[in-house]
Each structure stands twice: as structure tokens, then as C-alpha cells.
Amino acid sequence: MPAVERDTGLGTTYERIAVARLLDKLAARYNVSSVLEGPVDGITGIRGLNSIPFAQRGARVEVVLPDRDEVTLARRIWTDLGLPGISVREGRDWLLGGPDAGFDLVWNFNALPQAPDPERLLDEMCRASARYVLVFVSNTLNYGFPIHRLHHRRIREPWSHGSVSVMNTRRIERSLQRLGFRTLERLLVDVPWWPDIDSPIEEVAAAFLPFLKGRVEGSKRLERYTWDASNLPYFDPERRRRLEADLKKHFLIERARLCPVRALFAHHRGILAERGGRR
């Protein structure tokens, strides 16, 4: 399958910035000096770029992707950024490779629900981690999640986001505890006002209300927030400042301290765990 070669839409742009902000804070808070990410990348858009904030803080980073085209594209982007100590490699069979306890942090974004054997993947992550494991999954408590599920049924499109039962951070937490890791933080990220429906709101509305179809085709947001591999704005300080200023109004809930409110709007939940919990 050809690699996705661009990020498209306000939702993807917002998600990139929100995830990058959070990872930058975690990198500073926990003094992460080596990172392994994989074995797949569940973020929308170009694959293999999530760990750039760690590298920008000087961490050694390895990224594992399952597709050769994705690896080639990610390598090109990392090289253009001029970041040292980076390895983007191809992985197979949902394995991470690398030495035991070889990285401060082992993590992935929306990979676990896609895995044929989630427990095996968690075990693989814990094996490779010397200190921390970080896992993100879709937030099934998001107010748009039931609409998202119903939308797939309405347009007769198979559910493509992995096992809903695995999107349970309490279950993930228990599994990590059995593997010798204790929870440090429960995280919410990608918390805009719009629902997590994985498609433009206009398209979803038209699927349920067909009389709207002629009025909603063609979204200006897709045109305005589209970036190809040579034009990504997230990792250049000046362009990112301008982009964040443009998106500032959408980050109101992301910055809020009211966790119950944020939990209804968050698109993703995460667990950060540290080696040393009881087995």
C-alpha cells in the first residue's frame, strides 16, 4: 500500500500540534534520552513523525513502521530536519526488535487496538523499555464515538480502527502492572470541541441527512490545512508559532483543568507507566 504523503484537514493539524505539545512536556518532565516508537503509527496522515519532539530535545530515537514506502518517506522527512541519532526502520509481525531494556521510553499511538495480539505487543514494549512505557488509544467516552461507529454502519464501511474492547485504559493499566510497570500518569490528548468522527462533519451530517449532500460537498478546511512532506509546519519554530496562534481558539478545552469535561471531548486517552510496579 502506498504511503500517505500529506496531512489533510483541521483535525489532523490540530492532532499533530496537540500530541507534539504533550510529548515535549513529557520529554522535559522525565528526562527521556532514548525512545523507541512502533510497531505501527496510528495517527492520521504521514506516518513515522510522532517522536520528532523527543529528537528535538536531543533524544536518540528509533521508529518502527510496517511498510517500506512509509519508512522511505519518514526517513526523508527526518533527514530534511537534520536531526541526529535517528533510525527509521521496517518491522514485521508486530515486533519491535532492539535490545532488552534498550530505551528509556517505548511507546506508540493507537497501535494497540490494531494488534492481532495486544498482550503480546505490550509484553514486547515492556521488554524493550528500561524505564517507561506510553500507550495511547481512542477515547470511547468521547461524545462523538457512538456517532463514529454508527457512521461506519450507515455508509457500509468496515470498522477500521481496531478492537473497541482494547481501547480500555483500565485494562491496559492492569496488564502493564502484571508486567512490572506502575502508572505514573493518565493522559488525555487531542481535545478539540468537535467530535471524534474521523471524517469532516459535513460528510457525516450528509450521511444521516441526505438532503444536505448537495450543500456540504467540498470543505475549505481540507484545502486550508493540507501539508505535504516538503511543507510540514509543525517542526519549524516560526511556522509552528504562527499555526498555533491560528488554532489557539480550538485549544480552550485542551487547556482546561476540568478532567470530566475534557474526558468527554478528548479523542485519545493515554497511560504512562514506569518500570518498578508489582508483578
Backbone bond lengths (Angstrom), bond angles and torsions (degrees), N, CA, C in turn:
res aa  C-N    CA-C-N  psi(-1)  N-CA   C-N-CA  omega(-1)  CA-C   N-CA-C  phi
1 M - - - 1.461 - - 1.526 109.50 -
2 P 1.356 118.75 130.72 1.469 120.52 -180.00 1.526 111.37 -62.52
3 A 1.311 116.14 146.77 1.458 121.00 178.85 1.528 110.15 -69.03
4 V 1.333 116.37 144.81 1.466 120.98 171.27 1.526 107.46 -66.98
5 E 1.324 117.83 126.95 1.454 121.60 -171.46 1.520 114.07 -107.43
6 R 1.350 117.34 5.20 1.463 118.76 177.80 1.515 110.31 -154.00
7 D 1.319 115.28 157.46 1.458 122.80 169.10 1.521 107.17 -96.38
8 T 1.326 116.68 134.53 1.454 120.35 -174.12 1.519 110.78 -132.28
9 G 1.321 116.64 126.92 1.446 121.71 171.31 1.515 114.60 101.96
10 L 1.325 114.70 156.91 1.462 121.84 178.44 1.523 111.22 -60.91
11 G 1.337 117.61 -39.64 1.464 120.98 -177.35 1.516 112.42 -61.86
12 T 1.314 116.87 -43.72 1.467 120.55 179.38 1.519 110.68 -67.13
13 T 1.333 116.75 -42.80 1.465 120.83 179.25 1.522 110.71 -61.43
14 Y 1.319 116.35 -46.02 1.468 120.48 178.13 1.529 110.87 -60.67
15 E 1.319 115.89 -45.35 1.462 121.16 -179.10 1.525 110.88 -59.38
16 R 1.310 117.71 -44.35 1.468 121.73 178.68 1.530 110.86 -57.48
17 I 1.326 116.02 -48.97 1.460 120.04 -177.23 1.519 110.75 -65.96
18 A 1.330 117.64 -43.68 1.461 121.36 -178.45 1.525 111.46 -62.70
19 V 1.333 117.21 -45.48 1.460 121.25 179.93 1.526 110.32 -66.26
20 A 1.333 117.44 -43.01 1.468 120.60 179.74 1.518 111.24 -61.90
21 R 1.322 117.73 -41.57 1.472 121.45 177.82 1.522 111.21 -59.87
22 L 1.330 115.89 -46.79 1.457 119.79 -178.23 1.519 111.24 -64.67
23 L 1.328 117.69 -45.35 1.460 120.63 -178.86 1.524 111.24 -63.70
24 D 1.326 116.94 -36.71 1.457 120.75 177.78 1.530 110.24 -62.03
25 K 1.324 117.49 -42.21 1.464 121.39 177.74 1.529 111.49 -64.77
26 L 1.333 116.71 -42.79 1.465 119.96 -179.73 1.523 111.02 -66.36
27 A 1.324 117.06 -38.98 1.464 120.85 179.14 1.512 110.96 -60.91
28 A 1.328 116.65 -40.59 1.463 120.91 179.37 1.524 111.38 -72.52
29 R 1.328 116.77 -40.92 1.467 121.18 -175.04 1.524 112.03 -67.94
30 Y 1.333 117.12 -36.83 1.462 120.80 -173.64 1.524 113.73 -110.53
31 N 1.319 117.02 7.01 1.466 121.63 174.04 1.530 111.14 51.91
32 V 1.326 115.55 54.21 1.465 122.21 -178.04 1.528 109.42 -78.50
33 S 1.337 117.11 123.46 1.466 120.40 -178.07 1.527 113.41 -111.91
34 S 1.336 117.90 -10.58 1.470 120.80 176.79 1.519 108.92 -148.74
35 V 1.340 115.86 138.50 1.469 121.96 -171.32 1.518 109.86 -137.25
36 L 1.332 115.07 137.51 1.465 122.21 170.54 1.525 107.56 -122.73
37 E 1.338 116.27 123.64 1.458 121.49 179.43 1.525 109.71 -120.39
38 G 1.305 117.10 134.63 1.465 120.89 176.66 1.524 109.98 152.18
39 P 1.329 117.02 -171.78 1.464 129.06 11.33 1.526 114.49 -92.24
40 V 1.345 118.25 -1.13 1.463 122.05 171.92 1.519 107.34 -137.01
41 D 1.313 115.87 166.99 1.455 122.67 179.80 1.515 108.09 -118.92
42 G 1.321 117.02 115.03 1.453 120.65 -175.26 1.507 115.01 -94.14
43 I 1.337 118.43 9.07 1.457 119.42 178.48 1.526 109.39 -78.54
44 T 1.322 116.97 151.40 1.453 121.29 178.19 1.528 109.43 -72.98
45 G 1.328 116.92 139.56 1.461 120.11 176.64 1.517 112.12 103.04
46 I 1.333 115.89 -151.87 1.463 122.44 -177.12 1.522 109.53 -64.18
47 R 1.323 116.81 134.76 1.457 121.52 -177.19 1.538 111.76 -89.92
48 G 1.346 114.47 150.05 1.459 119.98 168.25 1.514 116.18 91.97
49 L 1.335 118.15 15.61 1.461 121.16 -175.22 1.530 113.76 -111.11
50 N 1.311 118.00 -4.70 1.462 120.49 -171.04 1.523 114.01 -61.18
51 S 1.326 117.37 -33.43 1.468 120.56 -172.85 1.522 113.47 -86.82
52 I 1.315 117.94 6.14 1.460 120.37 179.06 1.534 112.57 -56.51
53 P 1.350 120.60 -39.37 1.469 118.73 177.82 1.528 113.54 -58.16
54 F 1.323 118.08 -33.83 1.470 119.98 176.41 1.522 110.19 -66.30
55 A 1.329 116.37 -45.06 1.462 120.21 -179.35 1.517 111.44 -63.88
56 Q 1.324 117.15 -36.36 1.453 120.44 179.55 1.526 111.78 -66.47
57 R 1.333 116.78 -19.43 1.464 120.88 174.69 1.532 111.65 -95.59
58 G 1.334 117.17 8.98 1.447 121.32 173.67 1.509 116.19 96.67
59 A 1.338 118.22 5.57 1.463 120.59 -179.32 1.524 110.93 -76.01
60 R 1.325 115.54 148.68 1.466 121.73 169.56 1.522 107.51 -79.77
61 V 1.331 116.90 129.04 1.463 121.04 -172.15 1.520 110.82 -127.10
62 E 1.342 115.99 134.30 1.455 122.49 168.21 1.527 108.18 -120.64
63 V 1.320 115.22 133.62 1.467 121.65 178.48 1.523 108.10 -120.47
64 V 1.319 116.61 130.82 1.459 122.65 179.23 1.525 108.68 -111.90
65 L 1.331 116.38 124.87 1.457 122.82 178.42 1.529 109.09 -127.37
66 P 1.325 117.92 150.57 1.473 119.42 -174.23 1.508 114.79 -86.09
67 D 1.313 118.27 -11.55 1.454 121.31 -171.55 1.526 110.58 -118.93
68 R 1.331 116.58 132.92 1.468 121.30 -176.31 1.526 112.11 -62.25
69 D 1.335 117.14 -39.59 1.461 119.80 179.01 1.524 111.65 -64.58
70 E 1.346 116.39 -38.72 1.460 119.95 176.72 1.524 111.01 -63.53
71 V 1.320 116.54 -41.31 1.463 121.09 178.52 1.527 110.39 -61.08
72 T 1.328 116.60 -46.14 1.468 120.95 -178.48 1.526 111.41 -60.64
73 L 1.331 116.33 -45.26 1.461 120.14 -179.05 1.527 111.18 -67.05
74 A 1.337 116.77 -44.80 1.465 119.75 179.83 1.523 111.01 -62.44
75 R 1.316 117.58 -41.95 1.465 120.39 178.18 1.524 111.03 -58.53
76 R 1.325 115.66 -42.14 1.462 119.52 -179.27 1.530 111.05 -61.96
77 I 1.326 116.98 -42.56 1.461 120.62 -178.65 1.530 110.48 -67.92
78 W 1.332 117.08 -44.81 1.459 120.85 178.04 1.532 110.36 -60.33
79 T 1.319 117.12 -42.59 1.466 120.84 179.71 1.520 111.23 -63.28
80 D 1.332 117.28 -42.32 1.463 121.08 178.61 1.524 111.96 -62.01
81 L 1.330 116.61 -29.62 1.465 120.19 178.33 1.528 112.24 -76.65
82 G 1.341 116.98 -17.01 1.454 120.95 176.82 1.512 114.41 70.44
83 L 1.326 116.62 29.57 1.468 120.16 -179.42 1.529 109.93 -88.82
84 P 1.341 118.23 128.65 1.468 120.75 -179.41 1.523 111.95 -81.34
85 G 1.335 116.41 167.17 1.462 122.16 172.91 1.502 114.51 67.11
86 I 1.344 116.50 34.34 1.458 121.28 -175.48 1.522 110.27 -114.10
87 S 1.334 116.14 139.37 1.455 121.23 173.62 1.525 108.20 -135.50
88 V 1.334 116.70 122.93 1.464 121.47 172.74 1.518 106.35 -115.52
89 R 1.325 117.25 119.15 1.460 120.09 -173.46 1.525 110.77 -134.63
90 E 1.307 114.81 162.33 1.456 121.77 -179.89 1.521 109.98 -88.50
91 G 1.313 115.84 135.42 1.458 121.41 177.17 1.516 110.68 -124.89
92 R 1.326 115.97 155.55 1.458 120.30 -178.56 1.525 110.69 -132.52
93 D 1.329 114.15 157.71 1.469 121.47 174.23 1.524 112.85 59.05
94 W 1.329 116.89 29.39 1.461 121.67 175.09 1.524 112.58 61.56
95 L 1.328 116.54 30.26 1.457 121.66 176.79 1.520 109.92 -106.23
96 L 1.314 116.37 147.60 1.458 121.63 -178.99 1.517 112.87 -93.20
97 G 1.327 117.10 -30.29 1.456 119.80 -174.32 1.520 110.91 69.43
98 G 1.318 115.75 -165.77 1.453 119.86 179.77 1.518 112.18 80.77
99 P 1.336 117.06 167.03 1.466 121.17 -176.14 1.523 112.61 -75.52
100 D 1.304 116.29 158.26 1.464 120.87 172.38 1.520 109.29 -62.98
101 A 1.340 115.59 137.87 1.470 121.83 178.58 1.534 111.49 50.34
102 G 1.331 116.06 39.98 1.454 120.49 -174.03 1.516 115.03 -91.56
103 F 1.354 118.24 -5.34 1.463 120.88 -174.91 1.530 110.15 -139.36
104 D 1.328 115.72 144.67 1.466 119.70 174.50 1.524 110.81 -60.63
105 L 1.320 116.18 -43.24 1.462 121.74 -175.68 1.521 109.82 -131.29
106 V 1.331 115.74 132.97 1.462 122.42 170.74 1.523 106.50 -121.48
107 W 1.341 116.09 129.75 1.467 117.29 -173.51 1.523 111.04 -153.67
108 N 1.324 114.89 167.29 1.461 121.20 170.62 1.522 109.90 -158.23
109 F 1.319 114.77 164.45 1.460 122.67 -176.35 1.519 108.85 -120.48
110 N 1.339 115.79 112.90 1.470 122.10 178.00 1.519 113.64 59.45
111 A 1.308 117.36 27.34 1.465 120.47 178.43 1.523 111.74 -88.46
112 L 1.320 117.07 -38.92 1.460 120.90 -170.24 1.534 113.53 -57.48
113 P 1.346 120.25 -45.50 1.468 119.07 -179.89 1.527 113.65 -64.78
114 Q 1.342 116.77 -21.18 1.461 120.47 -179.58 1.530 111.97 -84.07
115 A 1.311 116.97 -18.24 1.465 121.32 -172.81 1.529 111.39 -68.46
116 P 1.328 118.41 137.76 1.465 120.68 176.50 1.522 112.33 -64.78
117 D 1.347 116.68 -26.51 1.462 122.34 177.88 1.527 108.16 -137.94
118 P 1.337 118.26 86.96 1.467 120.85 -175.81 1.524 114.00 -58.99
119 E 1.324 117.04 -37.08 1.461 119.12 -179.27 1.529 110.92 -66.42
120 R 1.309 116.24 -37.34 1.465 119.84 177.33 1.526 110.55 -64.54
121 L 1.339 116.92 -39.93 1.461 120.15 178.97 1.525 110.74 -65.24
122 L 1.323 117.77 -42.87 1.466 119.79 176.63 1.522 111.37 -60.29
123 D 1.320 115.94 -41.94 1.462 120.30 177.78 1.534 110.96 -61.36
124 E 1.337 116.25 -40.69 1.458 121.50 178.00 1.530 111.04 -63.94
125 M 1.310 116.73 -40.89 1.463 120.65 178.42 1.521 111.31 -64.56
126 C 1.317 115.66 -44.17 1.465 119.72 -179.52 1.523 111.61 -67.15
127 R 1.314 116.56 -35.06 1.462 120.27 177.04 1.523 111.59 -59.97
128 A 1.331 116.08 -41.91 1.458 120.84 -174.64 1.522 113.45 -82.08
129 S 1.339 117.41 -10.61 1.460 120.90 -174.54 1.525 112.30 -95.27
130 A 1.324 115.91 133.07 1.463 121.20 172.68 1.518 111.76 -88.72
131 R 1.363 116.67 -24.97 1.463 119.12 -173.58 1.530 113.54 -134.94
132 Y 1.332 116.76 -56.82 1.467 120.11 -168.90 1.529 112.19 -127.93
133 V 1.345 114.15 149.29 1.464 122.67 169.76 1.525 107.21 -127.44
134 L 1.337 115.84 135.47 1.461 121.87 -179.00 1.527 108.39 -129.80
135 V 1.331 116.61 126.27 1.463 122.19 -177.18 1.521 109.27 -130.11
136 F 1.338 116.85 130.12 1.460 122.19 173.04 1.520 109.51 -116.15
137 V 1.341 115.19 140.86 1.465 121.75 174.28 1.526 108.36 -136.64
138 S 1.314 116.95 166.22 1.459 120.69 175.24 1.524 109.92 -63.92
139 N 1.313 115.76 146.04 1.462 122.01 -179.44 1.522 109.57 -90.74
140 T 1.322 117.19 106.28 1.459 121.09 -178.05 1.524 112.19 -72.91
141 L 1.354 117.92 -9.95 1.457 121.17 176.91 1.523 112.25 -86.65
142 N 1.329 117.47 -7.56 1.461 120.30 177.70 1.523 109.82 -58.02
143 Y 1.322 116.65 137.38 1.463 119.86 -174.43 1.533 112.76 -63.30
144 G 1.330 116.97 -18.81 1.450 119.48 179.10 1.510 114.22 -92.59
145 F 1.333 117.80 -7.09 1.464 119.61 -174.64 1.534 112.65 -61.10
146 P 1.345 119.50 -45.44 1.477 118.48 177.55 1.531 112.26 -62.74
147 I 1.341 116.80 -34.40 1.463 119.90 177.43 1.521 110.24 -65.42
148 H 1.330 115.34 -40.46 1.463 121.37 178.56 1.527 110.00 -59.35
149 R 1.317 116.81 -46.93 1.465 120.62 179.51 1.532 110.37 -61.81
150 L 1.329 115.33 -45.02 1.458 120.19 -178.00 1.524 111.03 -66.44
151 H 1.329 116.52 -34.69 1.461 120.54 179.10 1.530 110.96 -62.54
152 H 1.341 116.48 -42.00 1.469 119.42 177.09 1.531 110.56 -58.82
153 R 1.334 116.62 -41.79 1.463 119.25 179.83 1.530 110.63 -67.61
154 R 1.325 115.24 -40.71 1.464 120.03 -176.55 1.522 111.92 -61.31
155 I 1.337 116.28 -42.71 1.472 118.98 -178.23 1.537 111.67 -94.05
156 R 1.340 115.46 6.44 1.476 122.15 177.41 1.518 111.87 57.86
157 E 1.311 114.46 44.69 1.464 121.33 177.27 1.518 108.52 -109.50
158 P 1.321 119.67 124.47 1.470 120.94 -178.64 1.531 111.73 -56.64
159 W 1.311 115.79 143.20 1.466 121.46 176.02 1.525 108.75 -63.42
160 S 1.321 116.56 124.26 1.466 121.18 -171.31 1.516 113.42 -119.13
161 H 1.317 117.15 17.01 1.460 119.92 -172.96 1.525 113.55 -110.63
162 G 1.318 116.10 12.69 1.461 119.58 175.43 1.519 113.23 91.01
163 S 1.320 114.68 -177.66 1.462 121.81 -175.43 1.522 111.77 -71.23
164 V 1.335 116.16 122.22 1.464 120.54 178.64 1.530 110.61 -64.53
165 S 1.328 117.23 -34.02 1.472 119.87 -178.93 1.522 112.32 -64.46
166 V 1.344 117.07 -25.15 1.469 120.61 179.26 1.525 111.08 -80.35
167 M 1.326 117.78 -16.32 1.466 121.80 179.56 1.523 110.53 -80.76
168 N 1.303 115.92 48.51 1.457 123.36 -175.66 1.522 107.81 -125.68
169 T 1.321 117.51 102.42 1.465 120.02 -173.41 1.528 112.16 -68.87
170 R 1.325 117.77 -25.52 1.470 119.10 175.95 1.529 110.22 -66.47
171 R 1.328 115.68 -41.31 1.465 119.40 177.73 1.525 110.58 -66.00
172 I 1.332 116.92 -42.08 1.465 120.78 177.25 1.516 110.37 -60.59
173 E 1.320 115.61 -42.17 1.460 121.10 179.34 1.527 111.35 -59.51
174 R 1.320 116.62 -43.32 1.465 120.32 179.45 1.526 111.00 -66.11
175 S 1.324 116.35 -40.01 1.465 119.58 178.74 1.525 110.84 -63.87
176 L 1.312 117.59 -42.54 1.461 121.10 178.48 1.521 111.00 -64.34
177 Q 1.318 116.33 -37.26 1.464 119.74 178.52 1.531 110.28 -63.18
178 R 1.329 117.00 -41.84 1.465 120.15 178.30 1.534 111.64 -63.10
179 L 1.334 115.54 -26.43 1.462 120.68 -179.63 1.528 112.36 -90.70
180 G 1.332 116.37 6.06 1.465 119.90 174.35 1.508 115.15 94.60
181 F 1.329 117.98 21.07 1.466 121.83 -179.67 1.526 110.01 -120.16
182 R 1.331 116.19 139.44 1.461 120.87 177.41 1.519 109.78 -110.99
183 T 1.321 116.89 146.75 1.457 122.16 -176.29 1.526 111.16 -71.75
184 L 1.328 115.59 129.81 1.465 121.96 173.34 1.524 111.30 -97.75
185 E 1.325 116.17 -44.98 1.459 120.21 -177.41 1.520 110.08 -144.83
186 R 1.336 114.95 143.39 1.460 122.35 167.17 1.518 106.27 -104.58
187 L 1.314 116.64 127.65 1.454 121.40 -167.25 1.530 111.77 -119.22
188 L 1.318 115.05 148.46 1.458 123.06 170.24 1.522 107.10 -125.00
189 V 1.317 117.06 134.62 1.465 119.96 -178.54 1.522 109.29 -147.56
190 D 1.334 115.59 157.46 1.455 122.03 -176.57 1.526 108.23 64.41
191 V 1.343 115.13 70.41 1.468 122.03 -171.21 1.532 110.38 -121.47
192 P 1.324 117.83 65.49 1.465 120.11 175.28 1.520 110.79 -85.07
193 W 1.318 116.73 -178.76 1.462 119.82 -179.84 1.520 112.27 -79.76
194 W 1.344 117.02 -22.64 1.472 118.41 -175.58 1.531 110.75 -82.19
195 P 1.327 117.80 157.11 1.471 120.89 -177.23 1.522 111.70 -74.01
196 D 1.318 116.10 158.97 1.464 121.73 176.24 1.521 108.19 -85.96
197 I 1.330 115.96 87.87 1.467 120.35 -176.50 1.522 111.96 -119.97
198 D 1.325 117.58 -2.31 1.465 122.25 169.50 1.523 113.80 65.18
199 S 1.326 117.47 11.28 1.457 123.02 177.45 1.522 107.15 -149.69
200 P 1.330 117.70 156.26 1.463 118.60 175.16 1.523 111.36 -54.52
201 I 1.316 115.99 141.09 1.463 120.98 -178.40 1.526 110.70 -55.75
202 E 1.340 116.71 -37.43 1.461 120.61 -178.86 1.523 111.21 -60.76
203 E 1.346 116.97 -40.90 1.460 120.50 -179.34 1.523 111.21 -66.85
204 V 1.330 116.65 -41.32 1.464 120.31 179.78 1.517 110.08 -65.12
205 A 1.342 116.52 -44.16 1.464 120.07 179.06 1.522 110.90 -60.15
206 A 1.332 116.94 -41.65 1.464 120.68 -178.96 1.524 111.98 -67.81
207 A 1.338 116.99 -28.80 1.466 119.99 178.79 1.523 111.33 -65.96
208 F 1.343 116.17 -35.03 1.463 120.09 -179.27 1.531 112.05 -92.62
209 L 1.336 116.78 -24.99 1.464 122.07 -178.94 1.530 108.06 -126.81
210 P 1.319 117.47 81.45 1.472 121.27 -171.74 1.523 114.36 -56.33
211 F 1.351 118.10 -25.87 1.461 119.99 -178.65 1.531 112.02 -66.47
212 L 1.367 116.51 -12.93 1.458 120.12 178.10 1.524 112.59 -86.95
213 K 1.312 116.93 -10.76 1.463 120.58 -169.65 1.524 112.87 -55.41
214 G 1.303 117.49 -44.64 1.455 119.68 -177.53 1.508 113.94 -67.78
215 R 1.344 117.35 -15.31 1.460 120.95 -175.49 1.519 113.70 -99.70
216 V 1.323 117.42 -12.60 1.460 118.78 -170.45 1.523 113.64 -116.09
217 E 1.307 117.76 -1.66 1.453 119.28 -178.36 1.526 110.15 -68.64
218 G 1.336 115.66 135.09 1.457 120.36 177.72 1.507 111.33 86.60
219 S 1.311 117.76 103.68 1.454 121.93 -178.00 1.513 110.53 -104.98
220 K 1.330 116.70 127.68 1.463 121.63 177.43 1.528 111.08 -63.56
221 R 1.332 116.10 -28.50 1.468 118.71 -179.03 1.529 111.24 -64.06
222 L 1.328 116.41 -36.14 1.460 119.69 179.67 1.522 110.55 -64.40
223 E 1.326 115.89 -36.14 1.455 119.47 179.48 1.526 111.52 -74.21
224 R 1.311 116.23 -42.01 1.472 119.96 -175.54 1.518 112.07 -70.29
225 Y 1.332 116.67 -40.07 1.466 120.16 -176.42 1.526 110.34 -109.17
226 T 1.312 116.28 62.23 1.456 121.71 174.90 1.520 108.61 -124.35
227 W 1.336 115.99 127.63 1.465 121.64 -175.25 1.517 108.78 -132.97
228 D 1.335 116.64 130.14 1.453 118.55 174.58 1.529 109.82 -94.54
229 A 1.315 116.22 179.14 1.463 120.78 -171.58 1.526 113.18 -62.35
230 S 1.315 117.74 -24.83 1.462 120.55 -178.75 1.522 112.86 -94.14
231 N 1.349 117.06 1.12 1.463 119.96 -171.89 1.528 112.28 -133.54
232 L 1.336 117.80 23.39 1.464 120.68 -176.90 1.531 110.52 -68.59
233 P 1.336 117.92 130.22 1.461 120.19 -174.82 1.530 114.95 -94.30
234 Y 1.327 117.89 -3.65 1.458 120.25 -168.32 1.521 113.99 -76.35
235 F 1.317 118.11 -25.61 1.463 120.87 -166.33 1.523 113.29 -111.70
236 D 1.325 116.90 0.89 1.457 122.21 171.10 1.525 108.11 -98.51
237 P 1.333 118.73 120.72 1.474 120.65 -171.85 1.528 114.31 -52.74
238 E 1.326 118.14 -45.55 1.457 120.11 -176.36 1.524 111.60 -69.67
239 R 1.324 117.74 -45.61 1.464 120.68 178.90 1.516 111.09 -64.84
240 R 1.336 116.55 -36.29 1.459 118.68 178.52 1.524 111.15 -67.63
241 R 1.325 118.66 -38.46 1.463 120.59 177.32 1.525 110.97 -60.37
242 R 1.326 115.96 -43.17 1.471 118.86 179.35 1.525 111.05 -65.87
243 L 1.338 116.78 -39.29 1.457 120.59 179.69 1.523 110.98 -66.97
244 E 1.326 117.42 -42.63 1.461 120.48 178.98 1.525 111.27 -64.42
245 A 1.327 117.57 -36.24 1.462 120.42 175.76 1.526 110.52 -63.11
246 D 1.323 116.33 -39.06 1.455 121.89 178.83 1.528 111.40 -65.92
247 L 1.336 116.61 -35.48 1.466 121.43 -176.15 1.529 113.30 -94.42
248 K 1.313 117.53 0.53 1.470 121.73 -170.26 1.518 112.69 -51.40
249 K 1.315 117.76 -43.88 1.468 120.60 -176.40 1.519 112.39 -63.11
250 H 1.331 117.65 -25.41 1.461 120.95 -178.58 1.530 112.44 -80.36
251 F 1.342 118.16 -11.41 1.455 121.83 -176.67 1.530 113.11 -93.25
252 L 1.311 117.62 9.86 1.466 121.02 -176.35 1.524 111.72 -57.79
253 I 1.328 117.70 -47.21 1.472 120.65 -178.10 1.522 110.16 -74.99
254 E 1.326 117.55 -36.64 1.471 121.53 178.62 1.529 110.66 -55.23
255 R 1.333 116.65 -37.72 1.463 121.65 -177.38 1.515 112.86 -85.94
256 A 1.322 118.52 -10.10 1.468 121.62 -175.20 1.523 111.12 -66.81
257 R 1.312 115.34 151.78 1.467 121.14 179.70 1.529 112.52 -94.14
258 L 1.318 117.64 -9.11 1.459 120.78 -176.97 1.524 109.06 -80.45
259 C 1.313 116.72 96.44 1.461 121.61 -174.83 1.533 113.14 -59.57
260 P 1.361 119.74 -41.88 1.473 117.99 179.85 1.522 112.59 -60.29
261 V 1.326 117.25 -36.24 1.461 120.15 177.58 1.520 110.13 -69.43
262 R 1.312 116.66 -46.04 1.460 120.81 -179.39 1.527 110.94 -61.42
263 A 1.335 116.98 -35.48 1.462 120.81 -178.54 1.523 112.02 -64.37
264 L 1.342 117.88 -28.44 1.462 120.94 179.01 1.536 111.97 -78.88
265 F 1.342 115.78 -23.96 1.460 119.92 -176.72 1.532 112.91 -102.52
266 A 1.325 117.53 -20.99 1.466 120.17 -176.16 1.520 111.33 -62.96
267 H 1.319 115.78 137.90 1.462 120.58 175.63 1.527 111.96 -86.05
268 H 1.330 117.32 -21.38 1.467 120.56 -176.81 1.520 111.28 -141.47
269 R 1.326 114.04 143.31 1.467 122.86 171.75 1.515 108.98 -111.81
270 G 1.330 115.02 152.00 1.450 118.89 178.53 1.517 112.29 -140.29
271 I 1.328 114.94 156.83 1.458 122.97 173.98 1.526 107.55 -125.77
272 L 1.333 116.59 124.00 1.458 122.19 171.01 1.520 107.32 -106.98
273 A 1.329 116.88 121.59 1.460 121.88 -176.43 1.520 109.98 -125.98
274 E 1.332 115.06 152.92 1.459 122.52 -177.30 1.518 110.09 -119.14
275 R 1.324 115.95 139.92 1.456 120.16 176.56 1.527 109.48 -60.36
276 G 1.342 115.01 135.56 1.458 118.43 177.74 1.516 113.81 130.84
277 G 1.344 117.57 -1.21 1.452 119.44 176.13 1.518 110.06 -75.05
278 R 1.333 115.77 169.44 1.465 119.82 -178.37 1.527 109.51 -74.63
279 R 1.322 114.95 145.92 1.470 120.08 178.73 1.526 110.84 -85.59
